[in-house]
Each structure stands twice: as C-alpha cells, then as structure tokens.
Amino acid sequence: MSDKPRIAVTLGDAAGVGPEIVVRAFASDEVRAACRPLAIGDEGVLRRAIAATGVALEPKPVRAPDDAGLPEGQMAFFPVPQPGLDRLPMGAIHGACGAAAFAWVRTATELALARSVDAVATAPLNKESLRAGAVPHLDHTAMLAALTGTPEPLTLFTVGRLRVFFLTRHVTLSRACEMVTKARVLEGIVRCAGALRDLGITTGALAVAALNPHGGEHGLFGDEETREIEPAVAEARAKGIDAVGPVPADAVFHLAHQGRFAAVLSLYHDQGHIACKTLDFERTVSITCGLPFLRTSPDHGTAFDIAGKGLASATSMIESMLAAGRLAPHYRPNRRL
C-alpha cells in the first residue's frame, strides 16, 4: 500500500458533477489498486454526492495524506470545510462554489509542493462561478500557474496512444491564428519537447499541426506554414529536437494515434480538442505540464444539466486518477537529456 502514489483529488464545483464523479472514482477497484486517493473538500458536499450516486462509501477525515489508504468502503478526505455548500441548489452558478473550488485547489497545491502527495487530480469547476466568487483566475491552469509561480504551464491531452499539446488555449480563433508566429511556434516546440522528457518520454518525433487546409498547399491558401511554422521546425531541429511539420491537421492526429509521432502540437484549442474527444470523449485526460508536480483532470465540464441526479459518468475522472497514479513515479520537472 505504501508504494502506491498518493493522489490529492479536488471536488471541483460543488453544484456540478465533480463531487459525484469523484465519489464514483473512489469506489473503483481499479483506482484503489493504482493509487492512494485523498479527496480535498467538504464533508457535507461529499455526503450529498454519495447520496445522489448511491455508492457504498463512508467519508473518513484524515489528518495526513499518508493515512489515505483506507479499507474498502471508506473514503479518505482532507477536510477543507465550506459550510452551507451542500444546501445550495445544484446545477447553478454560485460564487460560494467558485470560492470553495479555489480553496480546495489551493490546499491540494500546498500538499503537493510539500511532497505530502505525489500528484493532483482535479474535478471540473465552472468559470462563471469562479468569477462570481471573486477568484482572480480564469481556470485551473491559471490557478496552478499563480499558486506555483509557473509562468506558462502547458496543457497535454492524452487518449489511447494520442498525445496532443496546445500552442494556444482560451482565446478567440482569430487571435489564435495571429499567435501562430515563428517565435511562438519555436518556443512551443522547445517546451513540448521538455514536457515529454519530464514525463519520461524520450523517443519519437513531435509533429506540429498545420494551420490551413492541406497545409496551405505551398501558399495557395495561406502562407503561415511556409512563413512561420516551417522555419520554426527547422530551427528546432537545428537545436537537436526531433520535430516534424507542419503536418496537415486532417491527418496528423490519426498518424499520431497510430504511433507515428510521440505527440502533436495543436495550434489552437478546438483543433486538438475535437480530435481527442471524437476519438474517445470519456477517456481523454488533461495533463498540466511544467508544474512542480503532476496534475491531471477529466476533459469535460461541470455538466450543470445533470448535476445532482446521479447520472454523470465517472470514466474520465477514473482515467485521470489512473493517469496520475501511472505517471507520477516518472514525472521529473525540468528533466534534462
């Protein structure tokens, strides 16, 4: 038991499906075999989720993460009380839920930085709830960046054999296209190569997706490939990085899933999200790279429309916890060749 990675698991937005998928994941034999999970949150929220899902678990508060390995039927949690959350209507935006979600992430971060846990897995939160709760961060990535002093964390999606990084994230599509510059693409390639090394992945090429249809057909419809992306890839290769591209986006994700590439650098949010989620929506896991510790999460949101009804699938939460348990022993920030 003591050899299993300790995973801090935050509950996300208390009015969403986060608590429900967390308790379902804690009841998974596969999760219990892979790691020692420790929920970070409020007992009342946990009990409401247990009642909604009908899982046979009894929450047990623990004082130290090393106490997380409890017998079957018990759920270890590190108490961060938020009185009254369990009485708020489900499926709605509440500032209190946004503030609580941030408090739980902050506690998990503190435990990870102190090496009290080996990784963090986060349940979904809601950006509008964060804003209503006066949380000064847009999302999990922004929170973790601020809490750890990490300038610009990288997002990596994994599903099956496919790994996808993102050059840009939560910006408009027009702004994302403007951000496809040689300097930014080169920086992205260098950082992605470093993130793969951090995860212990040292073989295989990093493919850079093209921006325009068919890679622009040598400037017939768009010259970003020849003007910005190709020079960036060439300079990265001159630095000793195994990078290729631009590879047309209608083929690169399929080729990577076949094993042709170690990972793909997607140029904008939906380019990579659509590929991963179409392949297997429920088993896509998000990994935040560049932090002092490993962080994973499901690829979906708070699903307010079904929150509190016990209908939410925990597959993605389970996959994110399994990924945390699998990768945490190999994760070495700033690993060098």
Contacts in CASP RR format, 6 or more apart in sequence:
PFRMAT RR
TARGET T0000
AUTHOR 0000-0000-0000
METHOD contacts of the structure
MODEL  1
MSDKPRIAVTLGDAAGVGPEIVVRAFASDEVRAACRPLAIGDEGVLRRAI
AATGVALEPKPVRAPDDAGLPEGQMAFFPVPQPGLDRLPMGAIHGACGAA
AFAWVRTATELALARSVDAVATAPLNKESLRAGAVPHLDHTAMLAALTGT
PEPLTLFTVGRLRVFFLTRHVTLSRACEMVTKARVLEGIVRCAGALRDLG
ITTGALAVAALNPHGGEHGLFGDEETREIEPAVAEARAKGIDAVGPVPAD
AVFHLAHQGRFAAVLSLYHDQGHIACKTLDFERTVSITCGLPFLRTSPDH
GTAFDIAGKGLASATSMIESMLAAGRLAPHYRPNRRL
1 36 0 8 1.000
1 69 0 8 1.000
2 66 0 8 1.000
4 34 0 8 1.000
4 35 0 8 1.000
4 36 0 8 1.000
4 325 0 8 1.000
5 34 0 8 1.000
5 35 0 8 1.000
5 36 0 8 1.000
5 118 0 8 1.000
5 119 0 8 1.000
5 324 0 8 1.000
5 325 0 8 1.000
5 328 0 8 1.000
5 329 0 8 1.000
6 35 0 8 1.000
6 36 0 8 1.000
6 38 0 8 1.000
6 65 0 8 1.000
6 66 0 8 1.000
6 68 0 8 1.000
6 116 0 8 1.000
6 117 0 8 1.000
6 118 0 8 1.000
6 119 0 8 1.000
7 35 0 8 1.000
7 36 0 8 1.000
7 37 0 8 1.000
7 38 0 8 1.000
7 117 0 8 1.000
7 118 0 8 1.000
7 119 0 8 1.000
7 120 0 8 1.000
7 121 0 8 1.000
7 321 0 8 1.000
7 324 0 8 1.000
7 325 0 8 1.000
7 328 0 8 1.000
8 38 0 8 1.000
8 40 0 8 1.000
8 65 0 8 1.000
8 78 0 8 1.000
8 107 0 8 1.000
8 108 0 8 1.000
8 111 0 8 1.000
8 112 0 8 1.000
8 117 0 8 1.000
8 119 0 8 1.000
8 120 0 8 1.000
8 121 0 8 1.000
9 22 0 8 1.000
9 25 0 8 1.000
9 26 0 8 1.000
9 37 0 8 1.000
9 38 0 8 1.000
9 39 0 8 1.000
9 40 0 8 1.000
9 108 0 8 1.000
9 120 0 8 1.000
9 121 0 8 1.000
9 122 0 8 1.000
9 123 0 8 1.000
9 321 0 8 1.000
10 39 0 8 1.000
10 40 0 8 1.000
10 41 0 8 1.000
10 101 0 8 1.000
10 104 0 8 1.000
10 105 0 8 1.000
10 108 0 8 1.000
10 120 0 8 1.000
10 121 0 8 1.000
10 122 0 8 1.000
10 123 0 8 1.000
11 18 0 8 1.000
11 19 0 8 1.000
11 22 0 8 1.000
11 39 0 8 1.000
11 40 0 8 1.000
11 41 0 8 1.000
11 42 0 8 1.000
11 45 0 8 1.000
11 46 0 8 1.000
11 49 0 8 1.000
11 101 0 8 1.000
11 104 0 8 1.000
11 123 0 8 1.000
12 18 0 8 1.000
12 19 0 8 1.000
12 101 0 8 1.000
12 104 0 8 1.000
12 122 0 8 1.000
12 123 0 8 1.000
12 124 0 8 1.000
12 125 0 8 1.000
12 302 0 8 1.000
13 97 0 8 1.000
13 98 0 8 1.000
13 101 0 8 1.000
13 123 0 8 1.000
13 124 0 8 1.000
13 125 0 8 1.000
13 126 0 8 1.000
13 129 0 8 1.000
13 302 0 8 1.000
14 42 0 8 1.000
14 45 0 8 1.000
14 82 0 8 1.000
14 85 0 8 1.000
14 86 0 8 1.000
14 88 0 8 1.000
14 94 0 8 1.000
14 97 0 8 1.000
14 100 0 8 1.000
14 101 0 8 1.000
15 88 0 8 1.000
15 89 0 8 1.000
15 90 0 8 1.000
15 91 0 8 1.000
15 92 0 8 1.000
15 93 0 8 1.000
15 94 0 8 1.000
15 97 0 8 1.000
15 126 0 8 1.000
15 129 0 8 1.000
15 302 0 8 1.000
15 304 0 8 1.000
15 307 0 8 1.000
16 90 0 8 1.000
16 91 0 8 1.000
16 97 0 8 1.000
16 124 0 8 1.000
16 126 0 8 1.000
16 302 0 8 1.000
16 303 0 8 1.000
16 304 0 8 1.000
16 307 0 8 1.000
16 308 0 8 1.000
17 124 0 8 1.000
17 301 0 8 1.000
17 302 0 8 1.000
17 303 0 8 1.000
17 306 0 8 1.000
17 307 0 8 1.000
17 308 0 8 1.000
17 312 0 8 1.000
18 49 0 8 1.000
18 123 0 8 1.000
18 124 0 8 1.000
18 302 0 8 1.000
18 312 0 8 1.000
18 317 0 8 1.000
19 45 0 8 1.000
19 46 0 8 1.000
19 48 0 8 1.000
19 49 0 8 1.000
19 123 0 8 1.000
20 49 0 8 1.000
20 52 0 8 1.000
20 53 0 8 1.000
20 307 0 8 1.000
20 308 0 8 1.000
20 310 0 8 1.000
20 312 0 8 1.000
20 314 0 8 1.000
21 123 0 8 1.000
21 298 0 8 1.000
21 312 0 8 1.000
21 313 0 8 1.000
21 314 0 8 1.000
21 316 0 8 1.000
21 317 0 8 1.000
22 39 0 8 1.000
22 46 0 8 1.000
22 49 0 8 1.000
22 123 0 8 1.000
22 314 0 8 1.000
22 317 0 8 1.000
23 46 0 8 1.000
23 49 0 8 1.000
23 50 0 8 1.000
23 53 0 8 1.000
23 55 0 8 1.000
23 57 0 8 1.000
23 75 0 8 1.000
24 53 0 8 1.000
24 55 0 8 1.000
24 312 0 8 1.000
24 314 0 8 1.000
24 317 0 8 1.000
24 318 0 8 1.000
25 31 0 8 1.000
25 37 0 8 1.000
25 314 0 8 1.000
25 317 0 8 1.000
25 318 0 8 1.000
25 321 0 8 1.000
26 32 0 8 1.000
26 37 0 8 1.000
26 39 0 8 1.000
26 55 0 8 1.000
26 57 0 8 1.000
26 75 0 8 1.000
27 55 0 8 1.000
27 56 0 8 1.000
27 57 0 8 1.000
27 73 0 8 1.000
28 314 0 8 1.000
28 318 0 8 1.000
30 318 0 8 1.000
30 322 0 8 1.000
31 37 0 8 1.000
31 318 0 8 1.000
31 321 0 8 1.000
31 322 0 8 1.000
32 72 0 8 1.000
34 321 0 8 1.000
34 322 0 8 1.000
34 325 0 8 1.000
34 326 0 8 1.000
35 321 0 8 1.000
35 322 0 8 1.000
35 324 0 8 1.000
35 325 0 8 1.000
35 328 0 8 1.000
36 65 0 8 1.000
36 68 0 8 1.000
36 69 0 8 1.000
36 76 0 8 1.000
37 68 0 8 1.000
37 76 0 8 1.000
37 121 0 8 1.000
37 321 0 8 1.000
38 62 0 8 1.000
38 65 0 8 1.000
38 68 0 8 1.000
38 76 0 8 1.000
38 77 0 8 1.000
38 78 0 8 1.000
38 117 0 8 1.000
39 46 0 8 1.000
39 59 0 8 1.000
39 75 0 8 1.000
39 76 0 8 1.000
39 77 0 8 1.000
39 78 0 8 1.000
40 77 0 8 1.000
40 78 0 8 1.000
40 80 0 8 1.000
40 104 0 8 1.000
40 107 0 8 1.000
40 108 0 8 1.000
40 111 0 8 1.000
41 77 0 8 1.000
41 78 0 8 1.000
41 79 0 8 1.000
41 80 0 8 1.000
41 81 0 8 1.000
41 82 0 8 1.000
41 100 0 8 1.000
41 104 0 8 1.000
41 107 0 8 1.000
42 79 0 8 1.000
42 80 0 8 1.000
42 81 0 8 1.000
42 82 0 8 1.000
42 83 0 8 1.000
42 85 0 8 1.000
42 86 0 8 1.000
42 100 0 8 1.000
43 59 0 8 1.000
43 61 0 8 1.000
43 77 0 8 1.000
43 79 0 8 1.000
43 81 0 8 1.000
44 85 0 8 1.000
44 86 0 8 1.000
45 82 0 8 1.000
45 85 0 8 1.000
45 86 0 8 1.000
46 59 0 8 1.000
46 75 0 8 1.000
46 77 0 8 1.000
47 59 0 8 1.000
47 86 0 8 1.000
48 86 0 8 1.000
48 308 0 8 1.000
49 308 0 8 1.000
50 57 0 8 1.000
50 59 0 8 1.000
52 308 0 8 1.000
52 309 0 8 1.000
52 310 0 8 1.000
53 310 0 8 1.000
54 310 0 8 1.000
56 73 0 8 1.000
57 73 0 8 1.000
57 74 0 8 1.000
57 75 0 8 1.000
58 73 0 8 1.000
58 74 0 8 1.000
58 75 0 8 1.000
59 74 0 8 1.000
59 75 0 8 1.000
59 77 0 8 1.000
60 70 0 8 1.000
60 74 0 8 1.000
60 75 0 8 1.000
60 76 0 8 1.000
60 77 0 8 1.000
61 77 0 8 1.000
61 78 0 8 1.000
61 79 0 8 1.000
62 68 0 8 1.000
62 70 0 8 1.000
62 76 0 8 1.000
62 77 0 8 1.000
62 78 0 8 1.000
64 116 0 8 1.000
65 78 0 8 1.000
65 111 0 8 1.000
65 116 0 8 1.000
65 117 0 8 1.000
66 116 0 8 1.000
67 76 0 8 1.000
68 76 0 8 1.000
69 76 0 8 1.000
70 76 0 8 1.000
78 107 0 8 1.000
78 111 0 8 1.000
80 100 0 8 1.000
80 103 0 8 1.000
80 104 0 8 1.000
80 107 0 8 1.000
82 96 0 8 1.000
82 99 0 8 1.000
82 100 0 8 1.000
82 103 0 8 1.000
84 96 0 8 1.000
85 94 0 8 1.000
85 96 0 8 1.000
85 97 0 8 1.000
85 100 0 8 1.000
88 94 0 8 1.000
88 96 0 8 1.000
88 97 0 8 1.000
90 304 0 8 1.000
90 307 0 8 1.000
90 308 0 8 1.000
91 302 0 8 1.000
91 304 0 8 1.000
91 305 0 8 1.000
91 307 0 8 1.000
91 308 0 8 1.000
92 304 0 8 1.000
93 126 0 8 1.000
93 128 0 8 1.000
93 129 0 8 1.000
93 132 0 8 1.000
94 129 0 8 1.000
94 132 0 8 1.000
95 129 0 8 1.000
95 130 0 8 1.000
95 132 0 8 1.000
95 133 0 8 1.000
95 134 0 8 1.000
96 133 0 8 1.000
97 126 0 8 1.000
97 129 0 8 1.000
98 125 0 8 1.000
98 126 0 8 1.000
98 129 0 8 1.000
98 130 0 8 1.000
98 132 0 8 1.000
98 133 0 8 1.000
98 135 0 8 1.000
99 133 0 8 1.000
99 134 0 8 1.000
99 135 0 8 1.000
101 125 0 8 1.000
101 126 0 8 1.000
101 129 0 8 1.000
101 130 0 8 1.000
101 135 0 8 1.000
102 130 0 8 1.000
102 135 0 8 1.000
102 137 0 8 1.000
102 143 0 8 1.000
105 122 0 8 1.000
105 125 0 8 1.000
105 140 0 8 1.000
105 143 0 8 1.000
105 144 0 8 1.000
105 147 0 8 1.000
106 143 0 8 1.000
106 147 0 8 1.000
108 117 0 8 1.000
108 120 0 8 1.000
108 122 0 8 1.000
109 120 0 8 1.000
109 144 0 8 1.000
109 147 0 8 1.000
109 148 0 8 1.000
111 117 0 8 1.000
112 118 0 8 1.000
112 119 0 8 1.000
112 120 0 8 1.000
112 292 0 8 1.000
112 293 0 8 1.000
112 295 0 8 1.000
113 148 0 8 1.000
113 292 0 8 1.000
113 293 0 8 1.000
117 293 0 8 1.000
118 293 0 8 1.000
118 294 0 8 1.000
118 324 0 8 1.000
118 325 0 8 1.000
118 328 0 8 1.000
118 329 0 8 1.000
119 293 0 8 1.000
119 294 0 8 1.000
119 295 0 8 1.000
119 296 0 8 1.000
119 324 0 8 1.000
119 325 0 8 1.000
119 327 0 8 1.000
119 328 0 8 1.000
119 331 0 8 1.000
120 293 0 8 1.000
120 294 0 8 1.000
120 295 0 8 1.000
120 296 0 8 1.000
120 324 0 8 1.000
121 295 0 8 1.000
121 296 0 8 1.000
121 297 0 8 1.000
121 317 0 8 1.000
121 320 0 8 1.000
121 321 0 8 1.000
121 324 0 8 1.000
122 140 0 8 1.000
122 295 0 8 1.000
122 296 0 8 1.000
122 297 0 8 1.000
123 297 0 8 1.000
123 298 0 8 1.000
123 317 0 8 1.000
124 297 0 8 1.000
124 298 0 8 1.000
124 300 0 8 1.000
124 301 0 8 1.000
124 302 0 8 1.000
124 303 0 8 1.000
125 139 0 8 1.000
125 140 0 8 1.000
125 302 0 8 1.000
126 301 0 8 1.000
126 302 0 8 1.000
126 304 0 8 1.000
127 138 0 8 1.000
127 139 0 8 1.000
130 137 0 8 1.000
130 138 0 8 1.000
130 139 0 8 1.000
135 143 0 8 1.000
136 146 0 8 1.000
137 143 0 8 1.000
137 146 0 8 1.000
138 170 0 8 1.000
139 170 0 8 1.000
140 288 0 8 1.000
140 295 0 8 1.000
140 297 0 8 1.000
141 153 0 8 1.000
141 155 0 8 1.000
141 169 0 8 1.000
141 288 0 8 1.000
144 150 0 8 1.000
144 153 0 8 1.000
144 288 0 8 1.000
144 291 0 8 1.000
144 295 0 8 1.000
145 151 0 8 1.000
145 152 0 8 1.000
145 153 0 8 1.000
148 291 0 8 1.000
148 292 0 8 1.000
148 293 0 8 1.000
150 290 0 8 1.000
150 291 0 8 1.000
150 292 0 8 1.000
152 191 0 8 1.000
153 288 0 8 1.000
153 289 0 8 1.000
153 290 0 8 1.000
153 291 0 8 1.000
154 165 0 8 1.000
154 166 0 8 1.000
154 188 0 8 1.000
154 191 0 8 1.000
154 192 0 8 1.000
154 195 0 8 1.000
154 288 0 8 1.000
154 289 0 8 1.000
154 290 0 8 1.000
155 165 0 8 1.000
155 166 0 8 1.000
155 169 0 8 1.000
155 286 0 8 1.000
155 287 0 8 1.000
155 288 0 8 1.000
155 289 0 8 1.000
156 163 0 8 1.000
156 164 0 8 1.000
156 165 0 8 1.000
156 195 0 8 1.000
156 263 0 8 1.000
156 286 0 8 1.000
156 287 0 8 1.000
156 288 0 8 1.000
156 289 0 8 1.000
157 163 0 8 1.000
157 164 0 8 1.000
157 166 0 8 1.000
157 272 0 8 1.000
157 273 0 8 1.000
157 276 0 8 1.000
157 284 0 8 1.000
157 285 0 8 1.000
157 286 0 8 1.000
157 287 0 8 1.000
157 299 0 8 1.000
158 164 0 8 1.000
158 284 0 8 1.000
158 285 0 8 1.000
158 287 0 8 1.000
158 323 0 8 1.000
159 276 0 8 1.000
159 279 0 8 1.000
159 280 0 8 1.000
159 283 0 8 1.000
159 284 0 8 1.000
159 285 0 8 1.000
160 257 0 8 1.000
160 279 0 8 1.000
160 280 0 8 1.000
160 283 0 8 1.000
161 256 0 8 1.000
161 257 0 8 1.000
161 258 0 8 1.000
161 259 0 8 1.000
162 253 0 8 1.000
162 256 0 8 1.000
162 257 0 8 1.000
162 264 0 8 1.000
162 275 0 8 1.000
162 276 0 8 1.000
162 279 0 8 1.000
163 196 0 8 1.000
163 201 0 8 1.000
163 256 0 8 1.000
163 262 0 8 1.000
163 263 0 8 1.000
163 264 0 8 1.000
164 253 0 8 1.000
164 256 0 8 1.000
164 263 0 8 1.000
164 264 0 8 1.000
164 266 0 8 1.000
164 272 0 8 1.000
164 275 0 8 1.000
164 276 0 8 1.000
165 188 0 8 1.000
165 192 0 8 1.000
165 195 0 8 1.000
165 263 0 8 1.000
165 264 0 8 1.000
165 265 0 8 1.000
165 266 0 8 1.000
165 289 0 8 1.000
166 265 0 8 1.000
166 266 0 8 1.000
166 268 0 8 1.000
166 269 0 8 1.000
166 272 0 8 1.000
167 176 0 8 1.000
167 179 0 8 1.000
167 180 0 8 1.000
167 184 0 8 1.000
167 185 0 8 1.000
167 188 0 8 1.000
167 265 0 8 1.000
167 266 0 8 1.000
167 267 0 8 1.000
167 268 0 8 1.000
168 175 0 8 1.000
168 176 0 8 1.000
168 179 0 8 1.000
168 267 0 8 1.000
168 268 0 8 1.000
168 269 0 8 1.000
169 269 0 8 1.000
170 269 0 8 1.000
171 179 0 8 1.000
171 269 0 8 1.000
173 268 0 8 1.000
173 270 0 8 1.000
176 267 0 8 1.000
176 268 0 8 1.000
176 269 0 8 1.000
177 211 0 8 1.000
177 224 0 8 1.000
177 268 0 8 1.000
180 211 0 8 1.000
180 224 0 8 1.000
180 228 0 8 1.000
180 229 0 8 1.000
180 267 0 8 1.000
181 228 0 8 1.000
182 227 0 8 1.000
182 228 0 8 1.000
182 229 0 8 1.000
182 231 0 8 1.000
182 232 0 8 1.000
182 235 0 8 1.000
183 232 0 8 1.000
185 208 0 8 1.000
185 228 0 8 1.000
185 229 0 8 1.000
185 232 0 8 1.000
185 233 0 8 1.000
185 265 0 8 1.000
186 232 0 8 1.000
186 235 0 8 1.000
186 236 0 8 1.000
188 265 0 8 1.000
189 206 0 8 1.000
189 208 0 8 1.000
189 232 0 8 1.000
189 233 0 8 1.000
189 236 0 8 1.000
189 241 0 8 1.000
189 243 0 8 1.000
189 265 0 8 1.000
190 236 0 8 1.000
190 239 0 8 1.000
190 241 0 8 1.000
192 206 0 8 1.000
192 263 0 8 1.000
192 265 0 8 1.000
193 206 0 8 1.000
193 236 0 8 1.000
193 241 0 8 1.000
193 242 0 8 1.000
193 243 0 8 1.000
194 335 0 8 1.000
195 289 0 8 1.000
195 290 0 8 1.000
196 202 0 8 1.000
196 206 0 8 1.000
196 262 0 8 1.000
196 263 0 8 1.000
197 335 0 8 1.000
197 336 0 8 1.000
197 337 0 8 1.000
198 289 0 8 1.000
198 290 0 8 1.000
198 331 0 8 1.000
198 332 0 8 1.000
198 333 0 8 1.000
198 334 0 8 1.000
198 335 0 8 1.000
199 287 0 8 1.000
199 289 0 8 1.000
199 327 0 8 1.000
199 330 0 8 1.000
199 331 0 8 1.000
200 330 0 8 1.000
200 331 0 8 1.000
200 332 0 8 1.000
200 335 0 8 1.000
201 262 0 8 1.000
201 263 0 8 1.000
202 337 0 8 1.000
203 262 0 8 1.000
204 242 0 8 1.000
204 261 0 8 1.000
204 262 0 8 1.000
205 242 0 8 1.000
205 243 0 8 1.000
205 244 0 8 1.000
205 260 0 8 1.000
205 261 0 8 1.000
205 262 0 8 1.000
206 241 0 8 1.000
206 242 0 8 1.000
206 243 0 8 1.000
206 244 0 8 1.000
206 261 0 8 1.000
206 262 0 8 1.000
206 263 0 8 1.000
206 264 0 8 1.000
206 265 0 8 1.000
207 243 0 8 1.000
207 244 0 8 1.000
207 245 0 8 1.000
207 247 0 8 1.000
207 252 0 8 1.000
207 255 0 8 1.000
207 256 0 8 1.000
207 260 0 8 1.000
207 261 0 8 1.000
207 263 0 8 1.000
207 264 0 8 1.000
207 265 0 8 1.000
208 229 0 8 1.000
208 232 0 8 1.000
208 233 0 8 1.000
208 243 0 8 1.000
208 244 0 8 1.000
208 245 0 8 1.000
208 246 0 8 1.000
208 247 0 8 1.000
208 264 0 8 1.000
208 265 0 8 1.000
208 267 0 8 1.000
209 246 0 8 1.000
209 247 0 8 1.000
209 248 0 8 1.000
209 249 0 8 1.000
209 252 0 8 1.000
209 253 0 8 1.000
209 264 0 8 1.000
209 265 0 8 1.000
209 266 0 8 1.000
209 267 0 8 1.000
209 271 0 8 1.000
209 272 0 8 1.000
210 216 0 8 1.000
210 225 0 8 1.000
210 229 0 8 1.000
210 245 0 8 1.000
210 246 0 8 1.000
210 247 0 8 1.000
210 248 0 8 1.000
210 249 0 8 1.000
210 252 0 8 1.000
210 267 0 8 1.000
211 222 0 8 1.000
211 224 0 8 1.000
211 225 0 8 1.000
211 229 0 8 1.000
211 246 0 8 1.000
211 249 0 8 1.000
211 267 0 8 1.000
212 221 0 8 1.000
212 222 0 8 1.000
212 224 0 8 1.000
212 225 0 8 1.000
213 221 0 8 1.000
213 248 0 8 1.000
213 250 0 8 1.000
214 248 0 8 1.000
214 250 0 8 1.000
215 225 0 8 1.000
215 246 0 8 1.000
215 248 0 8 1.000
215 249 0 8 1.000
216 222 0 8 1.000
216 223 0 8 1.000
216 224 0 8 1.000
216 225 0 8 1.000
218 226 0 8 1.000
219 225 0 8 1.000
219 226 0 8 1.000
225 246 0 8 1.000
229 245 0 8 1.000
229 246 0 8 1.000
230 245 0 8 1.000
230 246 0 8 1.000
233 243 0 8 1.000
233 244 0 8 1.000
233 245 0 8 1.000
233 246 0 8 1.000
236 243 0 8 1.000
237 243 0 8 1.000
242 262 0 8 1.000
244 261 0 8 1.000
247 255 0 8 1.000
247 264 0 8 1.000
249 266 0 8 1.000
249 267 0 8 1.000
249 271 0 8 1.000
252 261 0 8 1.000
252 264 0 8 1.000
253 264 0 8 1.000
253 272 0 8 1.000
253 275 0 8 1.000
253 276 0 8 1.000
253 279 0 8 1.000
255 261 0 8 1.000
256 262 0 8 1.000
256 263 0 8 1.000
256 264 0 8 1.000
257 279 0 8 1.000
264 272 0 8 1.000
266 272 0 8 1.000
266 275 0 8 1.000
273 299 0 8 1.000
276 284 0 8 1.000
276 299 0 8 1.000
277 284 0 8 1.000
277 299 0 8 1.000
281 299 0 8 1.000
281 300 0 8 1.000
281 316 0 8 1.000
282 313 0 8 1.000
282 315 0 8 1.000
282 316 0 8 1.000
282 319 0 8 1.000
283 315 0 8 1.000
283 316 0 8 1.000
283 319 0 8 1.000
284 298 0 8 1.000
284 299 0 8 1.000
284 316 0 8 1.000
284 319 0 8 1.000
285 296 0 8 1.000
285 297 0 8 1.000
285 298 0 8 1.000
285 299 0 8 1.000
285 316 0 8 1.000
285 319 0 8 1.000
285 320 0 8 1.000
285 323 0 8 1.000
286 296 0 8 1.000
286 297 0 8 1.000
286 298 0 8 1.000
286 299 0 8 1.000
286 320 0 8 1.000
287 294 0 8 1.000
287 295 0 8 1.000
287 296 0 8 1.000
287 323 0 8 1.000
287 327 0 8 1.000
288 295 0 8 1.000
288 296 0 8 1.000
288 297 0 8 1.000
290 333 0 8 1.000
291 333 0 8 1.000
292 333 0 8 1.000
293 331 0 8 1.000
293 333 0 8 1.000
294 324 0 8 1.000
294 327 0 8 1.000
294 328 0 8 1.000
294 331 0 8 1.000
295 324 0 8 1.000
296 320 0 8 1.000
296 321 0 8 1.000
296 323 0 8 1.000
296 324 0 8 1.000
296 327 0 8 1.000
297 320 0 8 1.000
298 316 0 8 1.000
298 317 0 8 1.000
298 319 0 8 1.000
298 320 0 8 1.000
299 316 0 8 1.000
300 316 0 8 1.000
303 312 0 8 1.000
306 312 0 8 1.000
END
